[in-house]
């Protein structure tokens, strides 16, 4: 999963984060699906009180997005598996 963007005084890190995400994605085995949470957040917006930590709503949106992407991949692969997430 991609590292997600920052804002306010931390926004200067976003270019480095995007570069790191691109390298991570390029280095993955072709059988591993990359979940681009950075683009999801960038396109849908996010809330943050300090520029680094997201609002509860944003964390929930990221969680919902990641779960939906995992479910899509599960259907596409035909593999039966169980996923447990702890928040």
ABEGO torsion letter per residue (X at the ends): XBBBBBBEAAAAAAAAAAAAAAAAAAABBAABBBBBAAAAAAAAEBBBAAGABBBAAAAAAAAAAAAAAAAAAAAAAGBBBBBBBBX
